[in-house]
Amino acid sequence: MTDTKTEKPEEKKGLLGVLKEKVEDKEEQMAILSTFVRLGILVWAGGILTINYVQIPGFTQQEKIDPTFIASVFTGVLATFGVQAGQGKKNGANGSPNGPAPISKKDMEMLIERASQAAPTQTIKFEHAPLVITPQQPKKD
């Protein structure tokens, strides 16, 4: 006796289906998805900026656009990946090209704790006479 099983063809899964299958944690799924969205925006902004500055053979040059907004989107998305573009031109207070070293949360908490132990607390008290606000008829001149 032979069993004849009908095998269903495997359905094609989209990007979200594959992501749900491979990664179980919802937060990790959202992190991966947000990375893909940021990469898509980065590629889009980079493409628009490239088209604005480079003449591509076979592509008619359109009117130049103001790339300010797209450049800010591009640098903003780069910053989410930890890349700081355009910061090398400025000299910080300590003379380094990238400015002063950033203070970590742990260092900031330590500084606040030391300052609270070393300096007394100051209370500022404002005293003011009571105000009475009443409606008045406008003066007729």
C-alpha positions in Angstrom: 0.0 0.0 0.0 1.5 3.3 -1.0 0.6 6.6 0.5 0.1 9.4 -2.0 0.6 12.6 -0.2 -0.1 15.7 -2.1 2.7 18.2 -1.3 1.7 21.8 -1.4 4.1 24.0 -3.1 5.9 26.2 -0.6 4.5 29.7 -0.6 6.8 32.5 -1.3 7.3 34.6 1.8 8.0 38.3 1.7 10.6 40.1 3.6 8.4 40.3 6.7 7.6 36.6 6.6 11.2 35.7 6.4 12.0 38.1 9.2 9.3 36.6 11.4 10.5 33.1 10.7 14.2 33.8 11.4 13.9 36.1 14.4 11.5 35.3 17.3 12.0 38.5 19.4 9.6 41.3 18.4 12.1 44.0 19.5 14.9 42.4 17.4 12.5 42.2 14.4 11.7 45.9 14.7 15.4 46.7 15.0 16.2 44.8 11.9 13.3 46.4 10.0 14.2 49.9 11.1 17.8 49.3 9.9 16.4 48.3 6.5 14.2 51.4 6.4 17.2 53.7 7.3 19.3 52.0 4.7 16.6 52.6 2.1 16.4 56.3 3.0 20.2 56.5 2.9 20.3 55.0 -0.6 17.5 57.3 -1.8 19.1 60.5 -0.4 22.5 59.4 -1.7 21.0 58.8 -5.1 19.3 62.1 -5.3 22.5 63.9 -4.3 24.5 62.0 -6.8 22.1 62.8 -9.6 22.2 66.5 -8.6 26.0 66.7 -8.9 27.0 64.0 -11.5 25.9 63.9 -15.1 25.0 60.3 -16.0 25.5 59.3 -19.7 22.1 58.8 -21.4 20.3 60.7 -18.6 19.2 64.2 -19.5 20.3 66.8 -17.0 17.2 68.3 -15.3 17.1 71.6 -13.5 19.4 71.7 -10.5 17.6 71.4 -7.2 18.5 72.8 -3.8 20.1 69.8 -2.1 20.0 71.3 1.5 17.0 69.2 2.7 18.2 66.0 1.1 21.7 66.5 2.5 20.3 67.1 6.0 18.3 63.8 5.6 21.4 62.1 4.4 23.6 63.3 7.3 20.8 62.6 9.8 20.5 59.0 8.7 24.3 58.6 8.7 24.3 59.9 12.3 21.9 57.1 13.3 24.6 54.7 12.1 27.2 56.5 14.2 28.9 58.3 11.3 29.5 62.0 11.9 29.9 63.7 8.5 31.2 67.2 8.1 32.5 67.5 11.7 36.2 67.5 10.7 36.3 71.2 9.7 35.6 72.7 13.1 38.1 72.8 15.9 36.8 72.2 19.4 37.8 73.8 22.6 40.6 71.3 23.1 42.0 71.7 19.6 40.9 68.3 18.3 39.2 68.2 14.9 36.1 66.6 16.3 35.7 68.8 19.3 35.7 67.7 23.0 35.3 64.1 23.8 31.6 63.3 24.7 30.8 62.6 28.3 29.2 59.3 29.0 26.1 58.8 31.2 28.2 57.1 33.9 30.7 60.1 34.0 27.8 62.6 34.1 26.1 60.8 37.0 29.5 60.7 38.8 30.0 64.5 38.3 26.5 65.2 39.6 27.0 63.0 42.6 30.3 64.7 43.5 28.9 68.2 43.0 25.9 67.4 45.3 28.3 66.3 48.0 30.7 69.2 47.7 28.3 72.1 47.2 25.5 73.0 49.6 22.0 73.1 48.3 20.7 76.6 47.5 17.1 77.5 47.9 15.8 80.7 46.3 12.6 82.1 47.6 10.7 84.9 45.9 8.3 87.0 47.9 5.9 89.3 46.3 2.9 91.3 47.6 -0.4 89.9 46.7 -1.9 91.1 43.5 -5.6 91.9 43.1 -6.9 91.7 39.5 -10.4 93.2 39.1 -12.2 94.2 36.0 -12.5 97.9 35.5 -14.4 100.1 33.1 -12.2 101.8 30.6 -11.7 105.5 31.2 -13.6 107.9 28.9 -11.5 110.8 27.8 
